[in-house]
């Protein structure tokens, strides 16, 4: 607790001690009345001000809670100021039919509304909107009770005894209702909130007991302002300052994570009970022959007015409820459609997984005969053959190697899984791929022209997967060329936040005349689709362009110092021929 708060509490305790000393020592006099009335006013003002810092630090439903608490205390303080004005400044007794009594009655209503908000329990927005309307309905009902039972004997037919009796009974019922709500809140909370509700319960109990003792003394003509019977009331007023300065209640989300379920139902039921009680009160007003006709008519008019107001609130509540139900139905339908789409995606993923397992098994079975064919073709090339035979043997070896590369792509496609990524030098990958494919381009008498950017930054990715991409693209370029003494250009460079790998080759007239490269796409589609999937996972892309007789394949990857673009999880690589490049 801050030092200024300790000083504040010390001053309040000194004021309370002065009040008790004056009540015990001074006889009944104007001086005693003035001292005790002013002291009670200052104690109430201190208690009200002590809750202001809590209001400033809070927000949302918690701010509304403290606003209602301060509003209730302000009503109480206003009533005490009126009392002090009559007894101290005007030096007259407070009238028996005091108009300010309604302020005293109203001070408990905002407090009960604040407690009904239950800020210690997390609630959804729907429950908060409907719940606030239920609270207003109950508050209107309390005001209706005051107009029904107390007001007629004050303004319609003035009877002091009946007015005081009805006011005391109704005020006692209101205080008991407040104590019950405080006890329920105390039992259903924990932490700082439990301490707060316990303190408010003790303060309210002290105030209720003091009021009962003062009424008992008034009935026996033993009460006067500033008497010993006012000490419990002064203690409850001083207690307010202690509660306000020592409270450190947190928002509901940090105290109780559960969402209240039954509470909103009971508040709504109480609201409905309040509505259904109106006909009972109207019947009572009609059948009570002991009251004057003017009061009977006043009560009937008050009941009709309350029925009109509360009926309109019930209609509004039902309208809000219907709108919420329609929204919930729409959300449910949307969730159901999303669930259906998700089920379809899961089914498709399972099918793709099954196809991948099948393709992987078949590719493994094909590896052995292809390896044997490759060995036999190399042995055949090592023998003495004629020119035509040598060309055919070379063609066989080239096609077998291409088939082996395709099978490797099938296995990679079937076993494709995310791999850990690290900085990778794209220039090193290009050199490695050129070295691995050396036998292919030497056999075809193709000359590689390498143009690598020495200042090229590293890319973030899996080196094995990116090397597979380079090998697949080089193989595709060599297969598309198939022309002796041609040039295969491999180039790397930076383009803004991206690193580029460009592979250019001169196509044969036969392959260049094929529409959109359909035959080549059919032959190499699965391997290039696997490349596309790998690059998408690395935040990159792959495109193919044909300019005249040249085929240019462009690989774009984000540089290591650029943000990585996450791939779309729903993207599934498709066959190359079904997704032509731009």
N, C-alpha and C positions, 0 to 999 in steps of 0.2 A: 504494500500500500504506500502511495506517495505521502510525502511529509505534509503537503497541504490538506490531504484527506484526513490525516491524523489530527491536524489542527482543527479541521472542520468538525470532526466527531467530538473532539474535546470541547469545543464551544457549545455544541448541542447538549452534551452531558452537563455542562455548567448551567445552561438554561433550564434543563429539566430539574436539576438540583434546586435552583432558585424557585421554580414552580412548586416543588414539593415543600420546600421550607416555608413559602408564603402560605400554602394551604394549611400547614400545621401550626403556624405561629400567628398569623394575622387573623383577627376576627372578621366577621361579615361586614364588609364596608365597600365603598366605591374604590378605594385604593386596591383592595384585594381583587375586586372584579377586573380593574384595569390591568393589573400586573398579570393575572392569569390569562385573561383574554388575549393580551398582546403576546404573551409567551406562547400560547397555543397557536396563534397565527404565525409567529416566526418559526415554530417547530414544523408546522405544516408546509410553509414556504420552503424551508430547508429540505424537507423530505421530497417535495416535488422537484426541486432543482437538482437533487442528487441523481435523479434518473435521466436528466438531460444528456450527460455524456454517453450513456448507453444508447440513446436515440441517435446521436450524431455518429457513433461508430458502427451502427448497424445498417442493413439494407434489406429490401424485399419484405418478405412476410415478418421477419424479425423486427424491422423498423415499424411496421404496422402494430405489432404487439406492444412495443414500448410507447408508441403514440397513444394507444388506447389506455395504457396504464397511467400515463401522464395526464390524459384527459380526465380520467376518473379522479385523480388526485387534485386536479385543478377545480373540479366541481366541489370537492370537499373543502378546498381552500377558499373558494368563492363564498360558500355558505358560512365559513368561519369569519370571513371578512365582514359579511352582512351582520352577523351576530355581534362582532366587536364594534361595528359602526353604531348599532343601536345602543349597546350597553356602555360604551366608553365615550364616543363622540357625541351622540344625541342624549345620553344619560337617561334612557327610558328602557322599560322592559320590552323584550321581544314580544310582538303580538301573539295572542293565542292562535289565531288563524293566520299563520305566517306564510306569505306567498313563497318565501325562499325555501320552504320545506321540500318542494319538488326538486330543488337542486341537490339537497341532501339525499333524497331517494335516487336521483339519477347518477350519483357518484359511483354506485356499485355496478350499474348497468355496463359502462365501458370496460370495467375491470373483468366482469364475467365474459364479455365479448373477447377480451384479450386472451383470457384463459381458454376459451373455446377454440381459439386459433391453434392451440397446441404447437407452439413453435419448436418444441423439443422433439417433435416427430416429423420425419420427412414425409411430404405428401406430393402427389403429382399435381399438375396444373389444373386438370379437370376437377379433381377433388377440392382444390382450393377455390375455384370459381363457384361451384355449386355450394360448397360449405359456407362461403361468405354470405350467400343469399339466404341460407338457412339461419345463419346467425342474425341477420337483419330481421328476419321473420320473428325470431324469438325476442329480439329487443322491442319490436313494435308491440308484441304481446305484453311485455312488462309495462310499457307505457299505457297500454289499454287498461291493465289492471289498476293502475294509479288513477286514471280518469274514471274508472267504473266505481271504485270503492272509496277513494279519498276526496276527489274534487267535488262531488255533489254536495258534501256536507260543509264545504268551504265557500262555494259560490252560488249554488242553487238554493239550498236551505241551510243557513249557517247554524251549526250546532257544535259547540266547542268540544263537549265530552265525546260525542260520536266521532267527530273528526280526529281527535287525539287517539282514541281507541283504535279506529281503523288504520290510521297512519302507523301507529306503533306495531300493530299486528302484521300489516303488510311489510313494513320495514324489517321486522324480525324474520319473516319468511324469506325475504330477499337476502338477509345476512346469513341465514342457515343454508340457503342455496349456494351462496358464495363459498361458505366453508366446505360444503360437500364437493363442489367443483375443485377447490384447492386440494382437498384430501385425495381425490382421484388423480389429479395431476402429480401430486407428491408421490403417490404409490406407483405411478406409471413412468417415472423419469429416473434419471441417474446423473451422477457427476455434478456439475455446477447447477444444472437445472433442478436437481433434487434439493440442493441446498436453498435455492431461490424459493421454490414452492413451499418448503418447510418454514422458511422465514416469513413469507407472506401469510401462511396459515396461522403461525403464532401471533403475528401482528393483528390479523383479523379477529382471531379468538379473543385477544386482549381488548380490542375495541368493542366487540360484541358484549363481552362480559362487563366492560365499563358502562356501556349504554344501558344494559339491564339493571346494573346497580343504581345508575342515576335515575332511571324510571321508577325503581323501587323507592328511592328516597323522595322523589317528587310526589309519589302517591301518599307518602306519610308527612308531607310538608317539611321534610328535613333537608331538602336540597337548596343550595344557592350557588351562584357562579363562583368558582374558585374554591369550593369546598373539597374535602378529602375524597369525595365521590368522583371528582374529575381527574384524580391521579392516574387511574388505569387508562383513561383516554389520552392523557399527556404522554404516558409511556409508549402507547401505540404510535403516537405521532413522532416521537423521537426515534422509535424503532425503524421508521421509514428511511431516515437518513442512513442508518447503519446498513440497511438492505441495499439501497442505491449505490453506496460507495464501495461495498464489498462484493457486489455481484460481478461475475466475469462469465456470464452465460455465453456459450458459443452457438453458432448457427446449427440447425438441426442436422446437417450433413456430417458434422464432426462429432456429434454426440450419439445419435441413434440412427443407424443406417437403414433400419427397417421402415417400410411404408405402412402407415396405419390402414387397416382394412375395415374393422368393425366400427371405428369411431364415427366416421361419416354417416354410417347407417343409423346410428343412435341419434345423432344430431338431427337427421332428416325425420326420424320418427317423433322426436320431441316437437319439431316444427309442425308435423301433421296433427299431433295431439293438441297443440296450441290452437290450430285452426278449428278442429272439431270441438274445442271447448266453448267456442263462441255461441253456438245454439243453446248450450247448457246455461251460460250466463244470461242469455236473452230470456230463457224460460224462467230462470230465477228472478229476473227483474220484473217479469209480468206477474208471476204468482205471489211475490212478496207483498202482501197487503198492508204490512206494518209501516212501509215507507211512504212518504208523501207522493202524490201523483206526479208532481213536477220532477222529482228525482227518478221516478219510474220512467218517465218519458226521456229524461236525459240519458239514462242508462241504455234504453233501447236505441236512441240515436247514436250513442257512442258505440254500441255493439254493431249496428249497421255500418257505420263508418269504418270500424276496424275490420269487419268482414269484407268490405269493398277493397280496402288497402291490402289486406293479407291475401284475399283471393287473387288480386292482380299479381302479387308476388309469387303465389303458387303457379299461376299461369306462366309467368316469366321463367320460373324454375323449370317447368315442364318443357317450355320451348328450348331452353338451353340444353336440357337433357336429351330431347329429340335430336337436336343438331349434333350433339356429341355422339349419339348412337349412330347417326347417319355417317359421320366421319369415321367412326370405328369400323362400320361395315365396309366403307370404301377402302380403309387401310387393310382390313382383313382380306378383301378381294385382291388387292394389290400384292399382299404378302403371299396369297395362294398362287397367283400367277408367277411370282418370282420363284416360289418353291417348285412349281412345275418346270420352269426353265432350268433351274438348278438340277433337278432330277434328270432332265434330258441331257444336260452337259455331262453329268456324272456317267450316264449310260454311254454317251459318245466316248468319253475318256476311257471307260472300261473296254469298249470295242477297239479303240486305238491301241490300248495296252495289249489286248489279245492279238491284234494284227502284228504289233511289234514283236511279241514273243514268237509268233509263227514265222515272221520274216527273219528274225535272228537265227532260229533253228535251221531254216532252209539255207541261209547264207553260209552257216558253218558247214553244212553238208556239201555245199558247192565248192568250198575252199580247197578241199583235198584234190579233186580231179583238175581244178584249174591250176593248182600248183604243179601237178604232174605235166599238164599240157604246156605250161610255161617252161618247165625244164626241158621237155622234149623239143620245143621250138628253138631254145637256145642251143641245144646240141645239134639240131639240124642246121642252124646258121653257121656252126663251127666246122661243118663238113664242106667239101668242095662241091659246089653247085653251079649250075649254069646261071646266066644272067636272069632269065625268066624265073627260074626256080628260086634264085636268091631273092628276087622281089616278092615272090609269093610267101617265102618263109618269113621275110621281114614283116609282111602284112599280117601273117598269122601271129607273130610275136607281139606286134602292136595291139591287135584286137584282144589277144589273151590278157595282156597287161591292162588294157582298158576294162575288160570284164572283171579282172581281179580288183581294180580300183572301185568298180561299181559294187562288188560284193562287200568290200570294206566299208563303203558308204552305207550299204544296207545294215551291216552290223552296228555301225555308229548310230544310225537312225533308230534302230531297235533298242539300243542301250542308252539312248540320250538321257542325260541327267545333269543337273546343275553341278558345277565343279568350283572349287575355290579359285578366286581370281587374284592376280598379282601383277606388278608392272612388267610389261613385255615389250621387247624391242622389235618393231615391225620390220626393220631392215634385216635383222638377224633371221627372222622367220622367212623372209623372201629369199635370202641367200641359201638357207637350208633347203627350201623347197626346190630351188634351181639345181642344187647339188644332187638331191634325191632323184629328180627326174632327168638327170644328165643322160642316162642310157637311152631314154626315149627321144630327146631332141637331137642327140648325136646320131641315132639310128636314122631319124628322118632328115638328117642334115639341115636342121633348123638352127640358126644362130641367135642366141639370146642377147638382147641389148639391155643392160641394167643401168638404171638411173635412180640412185638412192640418195635421199636428202640426209646429209650428215647431221643436220640440226633437228631432225625429226624427234619430237618428244615420244616418250613411251606411252603405250596404251594399257589400260587395265583389263585383264582377261586371263583366260586359261590358255597357256602356250600350246598344249597338245591340240585343243580344239581349233585354235586359230591356225596352227600348222596344217591341220587337216583341210581347212578351208583353202589355204594357199595351194596345197597339192591338188585338190579337186579342181580348182579354177585353172591351174596350169595344165592339168590333164585335159580339161575341156577345151582350152585354147589350142593345145597341140593336136587334139583329135579334129578340131574344126579346121585347122590349117592343112595338115597332111600334104604339104607342098614342099619339095626340096628347095634348098638355098633361099628360104624365106627368113624373115626377121621376126622374132618374138620379143616385144618390148615389155619390160617390167619396171615400173616407176613408182616411187613413193614421194609424197610431199605433204605439206600442211596446208589446210584450207580453213582459216579461222579457228574455231574450237575443235576441228576434226583433223584426223590423219587419214590420208588417202593412199590406197594401193590400186594402181591402174595396170591392167594386163591387156596388151593390144596384140592382135595377130591378124595376118592377111588370110582371108578365107579362099578356098578353091572356088572356081566358078560354079561347080555343081552345088556346093553347100550354100553359096551366096544366092543362088537362084531359088532355093527352097523358100516358100512363103513363111515368113516369120520364124524360120529355123525350126519347123514343126518336127521333122525327123530327128534332128539333133536334140531337141527338147525332149522328145519321147525316149531317146536313148539315155540321156544324162539327167533327166528330170529329178529322180529321187535323190541323187547326189547333190545337185544344186539346191534342192529344197532343204536338205540337211544343212547346207551352208547358210541358207537364208535363216533357218531357225537358230543356228549358233550365233550369227551376227545380231539377230534380234535380242537374244539374251545378253549380248554385250553392249546393247544400246546403239548398234550400228545398223547398216543397211547394205544391200547389194543390188546393183542395177547393171543392165546390159544394153549397149547401144551398137547399132550398125550404121556406119558412115561409109557409103560406097562399098568397097570390098573389105573393109576393116571391121573387126569385131573388138569392141572395147568393153571390158568388164571392170566395174568400178566398185571397190570396197571402201566404205566410209565407217570409221570408228572414232569415238570421242577421245580426244587427247587426255592424258593422265591428269592434267591440270584443269580439265573441264568437267562440269557435273555430268554424271552418268544418267542417261535416260533409261528409266526402268521399262522393261518390255511389258506389253499387255498380257496378263496371265492367260486370257482366253484365246490368244493367238495360237493357232495350230498350223505348223508348216504344211503346205499343200504341194501337190505335184507341180513341178516346174511348168509343164505345158498348160496347166489350168490357171497359172498366174503369170502371164507374160510381163516382162520388165518394161519400164518406160524407156 
